[in-house]
């Protein structure tokens, strides 16, 4: 009887210990990436190639999603502001919503779904096919050769993708507010210019996207490097990357918003 009652607590304790162990291992893994980043910086072609994979190939989903998010914000914002007789402030509403919250968060979620999962699958497949072990045998550090270029490519690409998401979102709000609804274009842009602060809104939003880029890319490369070298193991690691990244992004967004705004 006592054994039956203790079983759930034993299972919970095992999960807690494993989570703490993985968190510590991830911190050590980040330290190893930073220490082994010299090769990535000296051989920029590796990092640039990974930036193309992580950033350039994500442009379509970022641009299209940003445009539609901005259009939805334009419609919802106009309907809400019209109730209070202040529809002229639509430009400021769209810009502030994107720059402070929706731009960095949604761009990071899309980045995790597209590039983060692909990084995990690629590194996990290299581990499953013993390519990482072969590098170690040939005296090539797999963290310096495989992990570090992907990590820095993700960190660099994320703020750029978030900025493009914001630009397309504002353009989508302009299409709805000015072209479709008929608001004055000068009022739309002037309200945005007078209410958006460079440091408070734009810079803080970019800092958010940079933090999200570090978190998402670290989770992606760590899960791939730590994946069980089987087909099921790589699949599970890819799923963990997407789920963990989403939860971490939302948690970090709350913390950063509390400190910044």
Secondary structure, DSSP 8 states (H G I E B T S, - for coil): -HHHHHHHHHHHHHHHHHHHHHHHHHHHHHHHHHHTTHHHHHSHHHHHHHHHHHTGGGHHHHHHHHHHHHHHHHHHHHHHHHHTT-GGGHHHHHHHHIIIIIHHHHHHHHHIIIIIHHHHHHHHHHHHTTHHHHHHHTT--HIIIIIHHHHHHHHHHHHHHHHHHHHHHHHHHHIIIIIIS---HHHHHHHHHHH--IIIIIIHHHHHHHHHHHHHHHHHHHHHHTS-SSHHHHHHHHHHHHHHHHHHHHHHHHHHHHHH-
